[in-house]
């Protein structure tokens, strides 16, 4: 079920109402009087939650291809796109072609909702909770910008002034202070009524994420604080690991005991760029998987990432490899109609790959008759991340035994018979995080924290270890050109050269 759609759709209807000035209105509520009932309040809040549809957007995937798990090779002229995808793989992008992690459109939307609610004069039921949710959503988008750009302006009012940069440390402090200020006003309820809402447990998980990366953002690690907020979620007994890893990615995954914060995607009403199969699969894959869309045969998995998996790990099924056969058992061919479609793990030349080179994405359940936009809800935060975040902090503090136990708790559902790790170090833990969260948007974040983002992997040459400017993305060049108050991030020429 998509519990926030009614509010969003109602808001869209209001915003897009007929503009014929001669029309006779039989029911009209001035803005100054709107927002005085529970339904009206829900309608006003809808656009704030609607911003979450843009979390899994084009820039999400562009960040993924800057990591060691995902890539978009050129296949002849297909996906060449002037070489932009190749440059993202080799960390040679410029401000001219940065993904748009400048999320101020979403911040402005939320600030506008807050302003409308405050100016409505309405007596709002659960007023503190409502405003806490809105501030939490805004803090989430600031976390996204903190992680990807760093030095962004802090804007909490709905106004048109051109802002100046705040430092990354100031943005970190803002996100922390907002979450600490609202956490006690958020609901602790976990139910169908609070599914996809910004609850206390979402705030605690976001705080844990913030503290896990504090050393990256501020230079000062906060392992104990990360453990503290992980323990709050663990101690709530609200969440548990699903016995089947893929239950978290099913078409109907609303009942997952593991997903803490989800985006309720719907192929009809709540869509974004969450179209992994349309992007990744070969053009003819629909002969095997009967979906209502053509595929683009582009993104695939970095070969070394696939090869790092144990093939008896259930999570290995996140990849589509090998020969493909149609529903009637016949061979599927590539576009030359003579070569069988057989997805190879290896890629010979990422600048001129063949049609069938590269393992493809297969993590989310495929819906028969499904369209390019998936109906599967997307889990932003999962309970397994809580356990692995705590494990990492314990390991970094020297408590290897307890950390190993947590990692094996996550691993054991994926092996039959169980295959626990005997030892644990940071390299092993980073691999385990890769196995667990492939294509969920955390790989770049993890590689940076483990100081591996500047390293080398398939088709990525040896880097200059002293140059880490790509650890944050540039402010988009168009934003810099439109706001003279902003200063570009270090390492990126102001002209985008």
C-alpha positions in Angstrom: 0.0 0.0 0.0 1.1 3.5 -0.7 0.1 5.4 2.4 1.2 8.9 1.4 -0.1 9.0 -2.1 -3.6 10.4 -1.3 -2.0 13.5 0.2 0.3 14.0 -2.7 -2.3 13.5 -5.3 -4.7 15.9 -3.6 -2.0 18.5 -3.5 -1.2 18.0 -7.2 -4.9 18.4 -8.0 -5.0 21.7 -6.0 -1.9 23.1 -7.7 -3.0 22.1 -11.2 -6.6 23.3 -10.9 -8.3 25.0 -13.8 -7.2 28.6 -14.4 -10.3 29.7 -16.3 -11.2 32.9 -14.5 -14.8 32.8 -15.8 -15.5 29.5 -14.1 -18.0 29.5 -11.3 -16.5 28.0 -8.2 -18.9 26.1 -6.0 -16.3 25.4 -3.3 -13.3 27.6 -2.7 -11.1 28.0 0.3 -8.7 31.0 0.5 -5.1 30.1 1.3 -5.4 32.0 4.6 -8.2 29.7 5.6 -6.7 26.4 4.2 -5.0 24.0 6.6 -7.4 23.9 9.5 -8.5 20.3 9.2 -6.6 17.0 9.4 -7.2 16.3 5.7 -6.1 19.8 4.7 -2.9 19.4 6.9 -2.2 16.1 5.2 -2.6 17.8 1.8 -0.2 20.5 2.7 2.4 18.0 4.0 2.1 15.9 0.9 4.6 17.8 -1.2 7.3 17.5 1.5 7.0 13.7 1.4 6.7 13.9 -2.4 10.3 15.1 -2.5 11.4 11.6 -1.6 10.4 10.4 -5.1 13.5 12.2 -6.3 15.9 10.3 -4.1 16.5 7.5 -6.6 17.0 9.8 -9.5 19.5 10.1 -12.3 22.2 11.5 -9.9 21.7 8.4 -7.7 22.9 6.2 -10.5 25.6 8.6 -11.5 27.0 8.4 -8.0 26.8 4.6 -8.2 29.0 4.5 -11.3 31.7 6.5 -9.5 32.1 3.4 -7.3 33.6 0.0 -7.8 30.2 -1.8 -8.1 28.5 -0.3 -11.0 29.5 1.1 -14.4 28.1 2.2 -17.8 30.4 1.1 -20.6 30.1 2.5 -24.0 28.7 -0.2 -26.4 29.7 1.3 -29.8 27.8 4.5 -30.0 25.2 3.3 -27.5 25.8 5.0 -24.1 28.9 6.8 -25.3 27.2 10.1 -24.5 30.4 12.1 -25.1 32.3 9.9 -22.7 30.6 11.2 -19.6 29.9 7.8 -18.1 33.4 6.7 -18.7 34.7 9.8 -17.0 32.6 9.1 -13.9 34.1 5.7 -13.7 37.6 7.1 -13.9 36.9 10.1 -11.6 37.6 12.7 -14.3 34.3 14.6 -14.2 34.1 18.4 -14.3 31.5 20.9 -13.0 30.0 20.9 -16.5 28.8 17.3 -16.1 28.2 16.8 -12.4 25.1 14.9 -11.1 22.7 17.3 -9.6 23.1 16.8 -5.9 22.1 20.4 -5.4 18.9 19.5 -3.6 17.6 22.9 -2.8 14.5 22.5 -4.8 13.4 20.0 -2.2 14.6 22.2 0.7 12.6 25.1 -0.8 9.5 22.8 -1.1 9.7 21.8 2.6 10.4 25.4 3.7 7.4 26.5 1.8 5.2 23.9 3.5 6.5 24.9 6.9 5.8 28.5 6.1 2.2 27.8 4.9 1.5 25.8 8.0 2.9 28.5 10.3 1.0 31.2 8.5 -2.3 29.3 8.3 -3.1 30.0 12.0 -4.6 26.5 12.2 -4.8 24.5 15.4 -2.9 21.5 14.2 -3.4 18.1 15.8 0.0 16.7 16.9 1.6 20.0 15.8 5.0 19.1 17.3 5.0 15.8 15.4 4.0 17.4 12.1 6.7 20.0 12.3 9.2 17.5 13.5 8.5 15.3 10.4 9.0 18.3 8.1 12.3 19.2 9.7 13.4 15.6 9.6 12.8 15.4 5.9 14.7 18.7 5.4 17.6 17.3 7.5 17.6 14.2 5.3 18.1 16.3 2.2 20.8 18.3 3.9 22.5 15.0 4.8 22.4 14.0 1.1 24.0 17.4 0.2 26.5 17.1 3.1 27.6 13.7 1.9 27.9 14.6 -1.8 28.8 18.3 -2.0 29.7 19.3 1.5 29.9 23.1 1.6 26.3 24.1 0.9 24.1 27.0 2.2 21.9 26.4 5.2 18.5 27.9 4.4 15.5 27.4 6.7 13.2 30.1 5.6 11.1 30.5 2.4 12.8 33.5 0.8 14.4 34.5 -2.5 17.8 35.8 -1.3 20.9 34.3 -2.9 22.6 32.3 -0.1 26.3 31.9 0.6 28.1 28.6 1.3 28.3 27.2 4.8 31.2 25.0 5.7 30.8 21.2 5.6 31.3 21.2 9.4 28.5 23.8 9.8 26.2 21.6 7.7 27.0 18.6 9.8 26.2 20.5 12.9 22.9 21.7 11.4 21.8 18.2 10.5 22.8 16.9 13.9 21.1 19.7 15.8 17.9 19.4 13.8 17.6 15.6 14.4 18.4 15.9 18.1 15.8 18.7 18.4 13.0 16.8 16.8 13.7 13.2 17.9 11.5 13.2 20.9 8.5 14.8 19.0 8.5 12.1 16.4 6.2 9.1 16.6 7.7 5.9 17.9 4.9 3.9 16.4 5.8 1.3 13.7 2.7 0.4 11.8 0.8 0.7 8.6 -0.1 4.2 9.6 3.5 5.3 10.0 4.9 3.3 7.0 7.1 5.6 4.9 6.8 8.4 7.5 9.7 10.1 9.2 9.5 8.4 12.6 11.8 8.4 15.6 13.5 5.3 14.3 14.3 7.0 11.0 15.8 9.9 12.9 17.9 7.6 15.0 19.1 5.7 11.9 20.0 9.0 10.1 21.9 10.1 13.2 23.8 6.8 13.2 24.6 7.4 9.5 25.7 10.9 10.3 28.0 9.8 13.2 29.4 6.9 11.2 30.7 9.4 8.7 31.6 12.2 11.1 35.3 11.6 10.6 34.8 12.3 6.9 32.6 15.3 7.4 34.3 17.0 10.3 37.7 15.3 10.9 36.5 13.9 14.3 35.2 10.3 14.5 32.1 9.6 16.6 32.0 5.8 16.8 30.4 5.8 20.3 27.6 8.1 19.2 26.9 5.9 16.2 26.7 2.8 18.5 24.4 4.7 20.8 21.8 5.4 18.1 22.2 1.9 16.6 21.4 0.5 20.0 18.2 2.6 20.3 16.9 1.0 17.1 18.1 -2.5 18.1 16.6 -2.1 21.6 13.2 -1.0 20.2 12.5 -4.6 19.1 10.6 -3.0 16.1 12.9 -4.5 13.5 14.4 -7.8 12.6 16.3 -9.4 9.7 14.1 -11.0 7.1 14.8 -14.8 6.8 14.8 -14.2 3.0 17.1 -11.4 1.9 15.1 -10.7 -1.2 11.8 -10.1 0.8 13.1 -6.6 1.3 13.0 -6.0 -2.4 9.8 -7.7 -3.3 7.1 -6.0 -5.4 4.9 -6.0 -2.3 7.6 -5.3 0.4 5.5 -3.1 2.7 5.5 -5.9 5.3 9.2 -6.2 5.5 10.4 -6.4 9.2 13.7 -4.9 8.1 13.0 -1.8 6.1 13.1 1.2 8.4 12.5 4.0 5.9 11.0 3.3 2.5 9.9 5.3 -0.5 6.5 4.0 -1.7 7.1 3.9 -5.5 4.1 3.3 -7.7 4.3 2.8 -11.4 1.2 5.0 -11.9 1.3 7.7 -9.3 4.7 8.0 -7.5 7.6 7.5 -10.0 11.2 8.7 -10.5 14.3 7.2 -12.1 13.9 4.0 -10.2 14.1 2.0 -13.5 17.1 -0.2 -13.0 16.0 -3.0 -15.4 15.0 -0.7 -18.2 18.5 0.9 -18.0 20.5 -2.3 -17.5 18.9 -5.2 -19.3 19.6 -6.2 -22.9 17.0 -5.0 -25.4 15.6 -8.6 -25.8 15.5 -9.6 -22.1 11.7 -9.1 -22.0 11.4 -12.3 -24.0 12.4 -14.1 -20.7 11.0 -11.6 -18.2 7.6 -10.4 -19.6 7.6 -6.8 -18.8 5.9 -3.9 -20.6 8.9 -2.0 -21.5 11.9 -2.1 -23.8 15.3 -2.1 -22.2 18.3 0.1 -23.0 21.2 -2.4 -22.6 23.5 0.0 -20.7 24.6 -0.2 -17.0 26.2 -3.4 -15.7 28.2 -4.5 -12.7 32.0 -4.0 -12.4 33.5 -7.4 -13.1 35.7 -7.4 -10.0 32.7 -6.7 -7.8 30.8 -9.7 -9.1 33.8 -11.9 -8.7 34.3 -10.9 -5.1 31.1 -12.7 -4.1 30.8 -16.3 -3.0 28.6 -17.9 -5.6 26.8 -19.8 -2.9 25.8 -16.5 -1.2 22.1 -16.0 -1.8 22.9 -12.3 -2.6 24.8 -13.4 -5.7 21.3 -13.6 -7.3 21.3 -9.8 -7.3 23.2 -10.3 -10.6 21.9 -11.6 -13.9 24.5 -13.6 -15.7 24.9 -16.4 -18.2 22.8 -17.5 -21.2 19.2 -16.2 -21.5 16.3 -18.3 -22.7 12.8 -17.1 -23.7 9.7 -18.3 -21.8 9.2 -21.1 -24.3 12.8 -22.3 -23.8 14.1 -20.9 -27.1 17.4 -19.1 -27.3 17.4 -15.3 -27.0 19.7 -13.6 -29.5 21.4 -10.2 -29.5 20.5 -7.8 -32.2 22.5 -9.6 -34.9 20.0 -12.4 -34.6 22.8 -15.0 -34.7 24.7 -14.6 -31.4 23.0 -16.0 -28.3 22.4 -13.6 -25.4 24.9 -14.7 -22.8 25.8 -12.1 -20.1 29.5 -12.4 -19.4 30.9 -11.1 -16.1 34.1 -9.9 -17.8 34.3 -6.9 -20.1 37.2 -6.6 -22.5 37.0 -2.9 -23.3 34.8 -0.6 -21.3 35.0 2.0 -24.0 33.6 -0.4 -26.7 31.9 -3.3 -24.9 29.8 -5.8 -26.8 26.0 -6.1 -26.3 26.2 -9.0 -23.9 29.2 -8.1 -21.8 28.7 -7.3 -18.1 26.4 -8.8 -15.4 23.1 -7.0 -15.1 21.0 -5.9 -12.2 18.4 -8.3 -10.8 18.0 -7.3 -7.1 14.4 -6.2 -7.0 11.6 -8.7 -7.7 10.5 -8.5 -11.3 6.8 -8.0 -11.7 5.2 -9.9 -14.6 3.7 -7.3 -16.8 5.6 -4.7 -14.9 6.5 -1.4 -16.5 9.7 0.6 -16.5 8.9 2.3 -13.3 8.9 -0.3 -10.5 6.1 -0.8 -8.0 8.6 -2.1 -5.4 9.1 0.3 -2.5 12.7 1.4 -2.2 14.3 0.9 1.3 16.5 3.9 2.1 17.4 2.5 5.5 17.4 -1.2 6.5 18.0 -2.9 9.8 20.9 -4.9 8.5 22.7 -1.5 8.1 22.1 -0.8 11.8 23.8 -4.1 12.7 26.7 -3.5 10.2 27.2 0.1 11.3 27.4 -1.0 14.9 29.8 -3.8 13.9 32.1 -1.3 12.1 32.2 1.1 15.0 33.0 -1.8 17.4 35.7 -3.1 15.1 37.3 0.4 14.8 37.3 0.6 18.6 39.0 -2.8 18.9 36.1 -5.0 19.9 36.6 -7.5 17.1 34.7 -10.4 18.7 31.4 -8.6 19.1 31.7 -7.0 15.7 32.3 -10.4 14.1 29.2 -11.8 15.8 27.1 -9.0 14.3 28.5 -9.5 10.8 27.8 -13.2 11.0 24.3 -12.5 12.1 23.7 -10.7 8.9 25.6 -13.2 6.8 23.9 -16.4 8.0 20.6 -16.0 6.3 22.4 -15.9 2.9 24.1 -19.3 3.2 22.8 -22.9 3.4 24.6 -24.3 5.3 25.7 -21.3 7.2 29.2 -20.0 6.4 30.3 -17.7 9.2 33.5 -15.7 8.9 36.3 -16.8 11.2 38.1 -13.4 11.3 37.2 -9.8 10.6 39.1 -6.7 9.6 38.1 -3.5 7.9 38.7 -4.8 4.4 36.5 -7.8 5.0 33.8 -5.6 6.6 33.9 -3.3 3.5 33.3 -6.3 1.3 30.4 -7.5 3.5 28.8 -4.1 3.2 29.2 -4.3 -0.6 27.5 -7.7 -0.7 24.6 -6.5 1.5 23.9 -3.1 0.0 24.8 -3.4 -3.7 22.9 -0.8 -5.8 21.2 0.7 -2.7 23.2 3.9 -2.9 25.8 3.5 -0.1 28.8 2.2 -1.9 30.4 5.6 -2.6 29.7 6.6 1.0 31.4 3.4 2.3 34.4 3.6 0.0 35.2 7.2 1.1 34.9 6.3 4.8 37.2 3.4 4.3 39.6 5.6 2.2 39.2 3.4 -0.8 37.3 5.8 -3.1 40.6 7.1 -4.6 41.8 3.6 -5.2 41.8 1.5 -8.4 39.5 -1.1 -9.8 38.5 -2.5 -13.2 39.2 0.1 -15.9 40.1 2.8 -13.3 43.8 3.7 -13.5 46.1 4.2 -10.5 45.2 7.5 -8.9 47.3 10.3 -7.4 46.9 9.4 -3.7 47.4 13.1 -2.8 44.4 14.2 -4.9 41.1 13.5 -3.2 39.0 16.3 -4.7 36.6 13.8 -6.2 35.6 12.6 -2.7 33.0 15.4 -3.0 31.2 16.5 -6.1 31.4 20.0 -7.4 28.5 22.5 -7.1 26.8 22.3 -10.5 28.3 24.9 -12.8 24.9 26.4 -13.6 24.3 27.0 -9.9 27.6 28.7 -9.5 26.9 30.9 -12.6 23.5 31.9 -11.2 24.7 32.8 -7.7 27.9 34.9 -7.4 27.7 34.4 -3.6 28.8 30.7 -3.9 32.4 29.4 -3.9 33.1 26.2 -5.9 34.6 23.2 -4.1 38.3 22.8 -4.2 39.8 21.1 -7.2 37.2 22.2 -9.7 37.9 25.1 -12.0 35.3 27.8 -11.7 34.7 27.6 -15.5 34.2 23.8 -15.3 37.3 23.0 -17.4 
